[in-house]
């Protein structure tokens, strides 16, 4: 079974804090993704990565950065958390070379981040 | 042009009924259309997907209908069960291009016993 794990299920931070969300997958997937999920807005892509040390902006990258130093690990960083970044954050991974079109994206359980 | 519009936002169906969720897209370069199912407290999971060379795909009680000329596709859940209660997302992507998926905003389905 593919497993995508996220470091925390719930996280409470204060405005201005630097926040790290960690994601690890155990299936040797090339692609990894970070989304945020908000009621009525669906899933919005923040950043994705095709390979180690490679990253590309998604639809809403402002206020976020990412790091992928190892193939299995993809980190989302909020440099200075703000209240409008309160959300559910979902990590996903998929096989490379059109893997998303054959096997889909595999999602973690999510981290609910609250910024006070 | 990158949007996928999904409706309705929420849906309540009686057990045994048919649930229908609709999606529409504008970008004719999309050529892969998956549906994801998300239960509370879990991440979404791939449910069923279709490519535009067929008009319908069926897996058990779940069917995707695809209308290429109208640029619409829909998910039908036959004999809906309370265990089907979840949020459903349609999505689209380009097989020859990026690994990215463009998601609809989701439909919360409640199946009453």
Interface residues (C-beta under 8 A of the other chain):
Chain A: X4 X31 X33 X40 X41 X42 X43 X44 X45 X48 X50 X58 X90 X92 X94 X96 X98 X99 X100 X101 X103 X104 X105 X106 X107 X108 X109 X110
Chain B: X6 X9 X32 X34 X36 X41 X42 X43 X44 X45 X46 X49 X89 X93 X95 X99 X100 X101 X103 X104 X105 X106
